[in-house]
Amino acid sequence: MTAAGLIIGAPRSGSGKTTITLGLQRALARRGLTVRGLKCGPDYIDPAFHAAATGAPSANLDSYAMPPGLLARIAGEAAAQADLVIAEGSMGLFDAVPGPAGRTGAGADIAAMTGWPVILVIDVSGAAQSAAAVALGCQAYDPRIRIAGVILNKVASARHERLVRQGMERIGLPVLGALPREASLILPERHLGLVQAGETADLHARLDGLADAVAAAIDLDAVLAAAATSQPTAAEGGDATPALPAPGRRVAIARDAAFSFIYPHVEAGWRAAGAELISFSPLADEAPPDTCDACWLPGGYPELHAGRIAGAGRFLDGLRRFAEARPVHGECGGYMVLGASLIDADGATHAMAGLLSVETSFAKRKMNLGYRRAVLEAGGPLGPAGATLTGHEFHYASIVTQGEDPPFATVTDPHGSAPAPAGSRRGLVTGSFFHAIATAEPV
């Protein structure tokens, strides 16, 4: 099958894209369609919700961090395995970083690449006909894309809805549905976004509630009619090279409530390259399996489980033994656990693995957010010295003491920042707050 696709976008963050995307995915899957979700931009959490809503895998599409061949492969694979692809945008539809045309990280780039129409979600609270001016601006801003219709969110009353619809009629943009302001449509959040799908209580009941609300308020047949098949360049071919080199043939991956941030396309690429991925749980005091030849500690929420990790003797001792002869890499939260200590939100200090000298704190919070290009300072599981990776940072933890270890990489951002050392390395152990998305193309 070759799916038609849609992108759910918005003029700004906080408009309701995620809840409406999930409601549409679930409602249409309940009709018997094979629905696949995708997420524009760097986001670990939303794809897991898409997978729960549809019963099928989800992945990311990132026009800044991913080379075109990887983007084509991910979009094409999703379209080939579904009746409908519903992709969720990131932030505002045109929000981007400096970069070549089509390579800026904007959701509009993905719409242009795939040819999938955009359904615009507009939070109309505090506006009536003026919402149409916003929609008209989105229509005119980027000639590469097509906006197929709008969904009105947070409608206050029937009168309010009539006034907003009058404005949309004036500009000729179809209104596909209107949802009232309803607190039950809100999913629980924490400091890095939504509480993870696996930790959300009554997740499937919540998703069914979203689907019921969407089915009652949105014309699902009109949504299906708005979808379009992918452009051939996005649905065919694509680069078969893994996004990142596999760190080993058998890779131990920490996976539980404290360690969960690993991109689906990265794992899929490793498997396609012949690697076997073996999960273990530090929170269950499990050590990395001795049968593996590399260990990967993803990001996640170790700061919420610092005491439990500090008391997981089998995990910490096993990790130290593993690192004596085999590579270990930690991203973000994994980096914090590889360090000497972690200070939690209450100011309590917890001893970590001590494989790197960095000391981190969640008590001293500062948001670090944005794309990065990282040039590796030494060879390791992610490539040889001098290899360049694209990725991002998103964390609130801060470094209290960097320690004496040399840096893992030198990083820059898309806004012209000066190259800066990042992360740590010692022996076969490496780590940083940088989340790798793909190997960068030669400049």
Secondary structure, DSSP 4 states (H G I P E B T S, - for coil): ---EEEEEE-SSTTSSHHHHHHHHHHHHHTTT--EEEEEESS-SHHHHHHHHHHSS--EEE-TTTS-HHHHHHHHHHHHHT-SEEEEE--SSTT---S-STT-S--HHHHHHHH---EEEEEE-TT-STHHHHHHHHHHHH-TT--EEEEEEEEE--HHHHHHHHHHHHHHT--EEEEEE--GGGPPPEETTEEPPGGGSTTHHHHHHHHHHHHHHHB-HHHHHHH-EEPPHHHHS----S-SS--S-SEEEEE-BTTEEE--HHHHHHHHHTT-EEEEE-GGGTPPPPTT-SEEEE-EE-GGGSHHHHHT-HHHHHHHHHHHTTS-EEEETHHHHHHSSEEE-TTS-EEE---SS--EEESSS---EEEEEEEEESS-BTTBSTT-EEEEEEEE--EEEE--SPPPSEEEE-TT-PPPEEESEEETTEEEESPEEEEEPPP-
